[in-house]
Amino acid sequence: MRPLIVLAITGSIAAVRSFDLCRELCRRGFDVQVVMSGAGTEMITPQAMEFASGREVITRIGGKIEHVKFFGKNGKASLLLIAPATANTISKIAMGIDDTAVTTFATVAIGTKRPVLLAPAMHRPMYEHPIVIENLEKLRSKGVRVISPLEEEGKAKIACIEEIIFEAERALSHKSFAGKKVLIASGAFGEKIDDIRHITNTSTGKLGAELARRLGVEGAQVKFIGNGPVESGIDAIEEHYADGLERKVMAELESGYGFFFCPAAIPDFSVKKSIGKASSSKKISIDLIPREKLIGKVRKKFPRLRIVAFKAVWKKRRNEMEKICREFVKNSGLLAVAAIDLSKFTPDAAEREMLFYSAGKKKILKGTKEKIAREIIELCSRQKN
């Protein structure tokens, strides 16, 4: 059953972004019920939000006592997300005033201790008003989570959609990695041929970025080393070369991590690098020297670290992949491994298939990288203890 989020919209011009926020929440696996204040309906129409959510929009409380239906003791909503939240609405909620559909929903949600998120949006002087600051602190003390706005151009602009959704997902997650330190190495890594050229691979780094995001949602303290479309809120160190990755991973692990996820596309060979710029006027040869695997080095130095590895194969049958995974887990002492046959998928394929193997059990994972990352984290959480 899909979690139900009530998206409450108030009278900020940032309400024009609520349409995209609603659509993205639906895409991420949530059902969305939109509630709007009268001022909110002047910024974006209820008809637009009905189209975005697929549900009739609530603009006033009627005989159906909608606020109780969604946030009463047996209410069906999982979370109240007020985005955008104006200074007026914030202050009313803090004072227990419920004179709009939005503030009435907030009163009931706070009263039944449901998760409530606020995404403020207003001019900066309003956001810095001592009473508004006091009211935000008052709401925080009651368990309301405030998603900090972007302070620029004299305004406290609503946070980006990705951050809002991240906070919503985190509020509803099981916190299966709460308090755990997790290091992720991800991306495409190259080998220098000379001082200006290098060879690399076609990895996009998207799976590692999705793993980092999902682990953050589940409460982990995440550090990311590598490259790829990692979100701005993730603590990340950029690296594009195999030697640099190895040095940074080994150094970072010294600070004490519980888990190491390694979907990094690391070259199997190192290159004997030329000094300067190799001449293009004559034929040259490149010496490829077999490289010691990073997973092996990490395991030797950190024998108690729980490692989740990723394996790329080419044109292997299912039983062959299972054997490869089984031996990899056994020989390297892994928590788990996820393998993919790259002969069947392009790097940017919308959906793919992976074989997940852990503790003698296997599972086929299918879907987008986002979906696969979510499943990998869920499966690893069951094995982590």
N, C-alpha and C positions, 0 to 999 in steps of 0.2 A: 504493500500500500504506500502510495507516494505521500510524503509529509506535506501538510497544508500550511502555507505561510499567508498571513494577512498583511498585505502591503497597504499601508495607510499614507495618503498623500495630502499635504497641506499647501497653503497658499504662497509658496515660493516659486520664482520663475524656474528654479531647478526642477520643478515638476515635469517640465518637458522631457526630462531624461527618464522619467518613470516608465514610459512605454518600453524603451529598450531594456531597462532593468527587469521589468515584468517578463518580457519575452525570454531573456536570458535565464531567469529563475526557472521558467517552465522548461527550457532546454536542458537545464541541469538536473531535472528530475523532481521538481516541486510542483504541486498544485498551488495556484495563487488566487486568493480572494481579495479584490481591491475595495478599500474603504476610502472615501474622500470627504474632506471638509467642504463647506460651501465655497471658501476662498480657493480651495484646490481645484474645484470644477471650473473656476475662471481662468486657470492656467492651462489646463488640458481637459478635454471633454470626457465625460464618463463613457461615451460611445467608443472613443479611442481605447480606453482602458478595458472596456468589455471585450473589444476585439483582441487586445493583447493577452488577456487572461482566459478568455473563453467562458467567463462567468458574468452574471449581472452585477453591476457595481452598486455598492451600498453607499448612499449619500445622506441618509437620515435613519434614525432608529425608529422602527415601527412596532406593530403588534406582534411581530415574529421575535421580538427581543433578540435581535441579531447579535448584540454584544455578549449575551449569555450563551447563545447557541454556539458561538465560536470559542469563547474563553471562560465560560462557566465551569463548574466542577467537572462535568463530563463533556466539556466543549471539544470540538474536533480539530481546532487549530493547534499547531505546534509552536508557532512563534509569531510575534507581532513586530513588523519592521516598519518604522515610520521614516519614510524617505521620499521627499525632504521633510525635515522638521524645522519649523520656523521658531523664532524667539517667542512668539505669542503662544504657540502650542506647547512648547517646552515648559514655559512658565505656568500655564494652566494645569498641565499634568502634574507638575511639582506641587501645586497647591491643592490638588484633588478636585479641580473644577472640570466637570464634563458637560460642556454645552454644545459639543459637535459630535458627529459620529466617531471621529478619530479620537477625541479625548475620552469619550465614553468607553470605547474599546480599550484604551490604555488603562483606565481606572480598573476595569474588570481583569485585564491581563496581569497587572501588577498585584491586584488583590488575590489572584489565584496562583501567584508566583510562576507564571509562564515566562519564558524568555522574551525580553523586550529589547529591541535595538533601535537607537535613534541615529539618524544621519543629518546633523544640523546643516542648514544652508541659509546664509543671510549676509548682509554687509558686515565687514569686520567690526566697526564700532558697536553694532548690536551684539555681536558675539562676545565682545570684550566688556560689555556692560556688567558691572559688579553683580547685579541681581540675576542676570542670565547665568553668569559663572556660578553663582551660589546655587541657583536652581539645578544646573547640570550636576553639580556635586551632590546635591540632595538626591537627585535621581540615581546617581551612581551608588550612593549609600543604600538605596533600596533594591539594588541588583540590576538596574538598567544599564546596558552596555552602550556607551556613546562612541560612535565611529567618527574619529577626528576629521574635520573638514580640511580641504586644501586651502591654505591661507596665501592668497596671491591677488594682485591687482586691487588691493583694498577690500577684498571680499573673503568671506569664509565659505568657499565653494564646496558643494556636496562632494564627498569622496568618490573616487572612480568606481564604476560598476563592479569591476573585478574584486576590489577590496570589500565592498558591501556584501557581495555574494560569499566571499571567503569568510567573513564574520558570521553570516547567517548559517553557513555550513558548519562552522566551528561551534556555534551555539547549540546546534542540534546533534553534533557528533557524540560518539560514545567515549571520546577521549582515550582511545585504546593505547595511545603512545604518550600519554601525559607524563611529563617529567623525564622522558627518555631523550638522550642525546643521539642524534642520527647524522651521520656524514653521508653525503651523496656525491659521487663522481659521475659526471655525465657530459655527453657532447661528442663531437668529432675531434680527434687529436691527430696532429701531423708530425712528420719528420722532416727536418730541414735538409735539402739537397746542397744548398750553398747559403750564403748570407741573405739572399733575397727570395729564394724559391723553396717550396716545400711540397711534399706529397701528403694527401689526406684521404678521407673517405666520405661517404654520402650521408652519414648520420646527421639527423636534424637536432638531436638533443631534446626533443619534445617529450619523450616518455620520462626522462629524468626530471624535467621541469614539472610534469604532472605529479610524479612521485613526491617531489619536494612540497608541492602545494598540498597534496592530500595528507602527508605526514604532519604538516603545519595545522591543518584542519583537525587532525586527531590529537593535537596537543603536544607534539614533539618539538624539541629544540633542534632546529634543522640548520645545517651548514652545507652549502653547495659549492663544489669546486668544478670548474669546467666552463662550458659555453652552451648556449641554447636560450630559448625564450622564457627564462625563469622570471617569476613575478618580482616586482620591485620590493615587496615586503620581505623577501627571503634573503637571509644573510649569505652573500655569494662572493666567491673569489674567482675572477676570470682567468682562464688558462686555455691555450690552444695547442700546446705541444706535449708529447708523451712524457718527456723527461721532466718537464715542469710539473705536470700532473703528479707524477710519482713522488717528487720531492715534497710537494705541498700536501698530498694525502698522508704520507708517512709522518710529516711534522705535525699535522693537525690531529692525527690519531693519538699523539702523545698526550694530548690534553684530556683524554678520557672519554671515549664514546662507547655506547652500548651496541650500536648497530652501524653497519657500513653497507649501503646499497651502491652497486657499481654497474649501471647501465652504460658506462663509458665505452665508446668505440675506439679502443687503443690499438695502435699498429702491432702486428705480430712480429715485425722486424724493425730494427733500428738501421739507420743509414750512416755510412761513412761520409761525413759532410765535407764538402770542398770549401776552401777559404775564398772569400770574396764572391765574385760572380763568375760562374762557369761559362766558358766561351761557347757560343752557339754556332761557331764556324766549323766545328768538327764533332764527330760522333763521340759521345761519352757513355760510360757504363756506370751504373749505380750498384754498389755492394749492399745487399740486404743481409743483415746479421740477425739471426733469431734472438728475440727479446724475451727475457725472463718475465713471466706473467705477474702482473701487479697483485692479483688475488693471492698467488703463492707467497709473495713477499710479505703481504699484510698478514696472512695466516701465521707465518713463521714468527713474526715479531709480536703479534697480538693474538695469542692462542685462545683467549676467552671471548674475543669479539664475535658477535653474531653477524655473519656476512650473508647478504643476498646478492647472488651473482646473476649475470645475464649472458646468454650464450647465443651466438649467431652461427647457423649452419647453412649448408647449401645442398639442395636437392637430396634431402634425407627422408626416408619413410618414417612413419609415426613410431614404429618399434625401435628404429635406429636412434631417433631422437630421445626416446625414453631411456635407452641404454646409456647414451652420452650423458644425460642429466643425472642418472643414478650414479654413474662412476664419478662424475664431477662433484656431486654432493659428498660422496664417501671419501674420495681422495683429498678433498680440500676442506673437509669439516664444515660444510656450509649449512646455514639455516634453511636455505632454499635456493633454487635456480629457476629462471624463466628463459626458455629457449624459443627462437624464431627461425624459420626457414626463409631466408631472404630471397631465395629464388622465386618465391610466390608473391612477394609484395614489394612495391616501390617504397623508398624512404618516406614519401609524403602520402602514402595510401590513407584514405579516410578511415578505413577499418582494417584490422589485421587479426591474426590468430597466433597465440603463443601457448606453449606447453609449460605449465607450472609444476614443479616437482619439489616435495618437501616431506621429510619423515616417512619415506616409503609410499607416499600417496601422490597421485598426479591429477591434474585438472586442466582441461582445455579452456583457455580464455579467449573470447572473441569480442570484437567491437572496436571503438575508438581508443586512442591512447589514454584519454581521460578515464574511460570506463575500465580499461585493463589496469591502469594504475590504482584505481579504487579497489579493484578485486585483489590485486597483489597485496596491498596494505592490509586489507581485511583478512586474507589468508595468513599473512605473516603475524598478525596480531594474535592469532590462535596458537601459533607455534612459539611465540617469543619467550614464554616462560619455561 
